[in-house]
Amino acid sequence: MSEVFDLEITTNATDFPLEKKYPATISLNEFKKKLELVVGTTADSMRIQLFDGNDQLKGELTDGAKSLKELGVRDGYRIHAIDVTGGNEDFKDESMVEKYEMSDDAYSKRTDSVRAWKKKMQEEQGVVAPAKTGDTLNEEAAKGIKVGDRCEVSVGAQMARRGEVAFVGTAKFKDGIWVGVKYDEPVGKNDGSVAGVRYFDCEPKYGGFVRPVDVKVGDFPELSIDEI
């Protein structure tokens, strides 16, 4: 039976480590190819660092033709994969997740938000309710979103994008409720998976994860070429 290494995989794309098994005879080039979805970049744009069982840096692995064992990798070691393009630095903590930070005051000024809609309804009914937290607003917005819905996504000042809801719920990459969207165009950041965990299936760059408050569901047909 061939030797297998149980390795811890970390990247500069996420703070969440993975534990996976790899044959000791796999070449570094083959190994890097298997890490492409985890790191979010191509094998050619990847640097590999090796840490021993005491988490001490052993060095960088560069000879792609050699096997992991030949390069000094051992069971229980840690592999740290780095995207040298820097493309994933923006997604650390929330790998491949569309993130937009908005102050509570700025959100309160929005007229198209869930908070604004709730406030209008309360005023019409003569009800005064305590201010809702961001988590509560997302929970309420998520109740009106289901898998299969056509939707339009507006994150901060970014251009609105259309697609289909492919996931609604909690995820491992960050607390709270998230909506996974399969976009009509390659304007996303992933293929429906984040940090090695798959939530739905789509082509690379067609998937994205956003907060429910940034999603509107309804009759949103695909835009024609002239409209994009």
N, C-alpha and C positions, 0 to 999 in steps of 0.2 A: 504494500500500500504506500502510495507516494506521500511524502511529508507535507503537512499543511501548517501554515502559520496563522495564528489568531492575532490580528493586528488592530490597533486603534487608529482610526483615520480622522485627522483634523484638517481644516482648510482655513484660508483667510476669507472665505465666503460666508462662513457661519461659525457660531460659537458652540454648536452642538456636535460632539464627537460621535463617530460611528464605530462599531466593532464588527469586523468582517473577517472571513477566512479566505486565504489565498494559497494556492500551491506554491511550495518553495521554489519550484522550477520555472515559474512564470517569469518572462523577461521583463525588464523595467519598461520597455516600450509598450508591451501588452498590458502591463499593470496600469500605466498612465491612461491608456485608452479606456480601461474599465472605470477610471475615476472621472471621466469627462462630465458625466451627468451630475456627479457629486460636487465638483469644483465649479462647473458652469463655464468651462473653457476647453479649448482643444488641447490634446496631448503636447503639441509643439509649443504651447504657451504656458506650460506648467513646469514649475521647479519642485523637486522632491527632497525634503529634509528627513533625516532619520534620527530618532531619539530612542535611547535604550530603555530598559525596564525601570530605571530610576529617573526617567525623563531628562536625561542628559543628552545634549546634542552630540551625535556621533559624526555628523558631516552631511554633505549633500550627495545624492545619488545622480550620476550623470551618464554612466555607460549603459545605453539603452539595450544593448545586445546581451548583457549579462543577466543572469537570474537574480531574484531577490536574495537567495542564499549566498550566491557568489559575491554579492554586494555587501554582505555582512548583516542582512536582516535576520532577526531571530523571533521566535514565538514570544508574544507579549510586548513587542516593540511598538513604538508609535511612528506613524508616517504623517508628516505635515506637508500638504500639497498647497502650493502658492500659485495663484493666477498672476503671471508677470505683467499682464496688460493692465492690471489694476481695475479691470471692469467690474469686479464683484465687491470692491471695497464699500460701495454705496449700499450693499445689501447685508452687511455684517449685522448680526442679531436677527435680521429678518431676511434671510437669504432669498433672493429673487422675489421680493415682495415690494409692491409699490407703496411707498411711504410718503406721507405729506403731513408735516406737523403744523397744526393750526391752533392758535391761542383760543381759549374759551370765549374771550371778548370778540374776536374776529368771527368765530362760528356763530355767535349770537346775532351778529349783524347780517348774516346770510338770510335772504328771503325765500330761498328754495330748499332749506334744510328741513329735516324731520322736526327739529326743535321749533322752527317757525310755524310749521303746520300744526303742531300740538298746541302752541301758544294761541294760534288763531281759533282753533276749535274750543279751547278753554274759555277764551274771551266771549265767543258766541254763546257758550252755555253758562256764562257767568261763574266759571270755576277758576279758582286760583290755586295752582299746584306748586309744590317745591320744584326748584330747578333740577333737571335731570343730569346725571353724570354721563360721560362719554360712553361708558359700558352699557348703561341703560338705553341710551339712544340707539346704539348699534343692535342691541337685543330687540328693540321695538321695530327697527327697520328690517331686521332679518325675518321677522314674522311674515312680511309681505313678499318675500323672495323665495322662489323654489327652483330646484334643478329643472332645466328645460326652458325657463323663461327667457325671452328675448330681453336685452337690456342695453343701457347706455351708461358708461362709466365716466365720471368726471372727478379727477383727483387734483385738488388745488387749482392751479392756473393752467394745467395741462389741457390739451385739446380733447374733447369728448371722443370716446371710442365705443364702438358697438360690438356686440357679440351675444353669446348665449351662456346663461348661468350653468356651470358644470359642478359646482360644489357649494354647500352652505353648512357651516359648522365650525367647531373648534379644530385647531391644528397644533402640531407639536412645536412649530418654529416660533410661536408667540402666543401669549394668552389672549383670550377674547374670541369673538366670533369673526370669521372671515368668509368672504364670497370668492370662489374660484370662477374665473371667467375664461371661456374659450373665445378669443377674439376673431372677428371676420378677417382681419389682416394681421401680418406679423409685427404687431406693435406691443407684444407682451414681453415678459422677461423669463419665461420658462416653458416647459412642456407639460405642466400639470403636476410636477413633482418639485419638492423643496428639500434640500439637505438629505437626499436619498429616500425620502418618503413620498409615495405617489398618492395624490388625492383625486386626480382625473387624468384622462388621456387626451393629448392633442399634439400637433406638430411643434417642434422647437420654436420659441418666440411667439407662439400664438396663445400662450397661457399667462395668466396673471392673478394675483390675490390682492383684494382690496377690502376695505371696511364696508359693511352694509350701508352706512350713511352716504357713501359715494356712488351707490348703485341705484339707478331708476329702472324699473321693469315696465314693459308695456309693448306697444306696437312699434318696434324699432327695426324696420327691414334693413337688409344690407345696403350700404350706400353704393351708388354707381360710381364708375371711375370719375365722372365729371364732378361728383359731389365730394370726393375725398380730398 
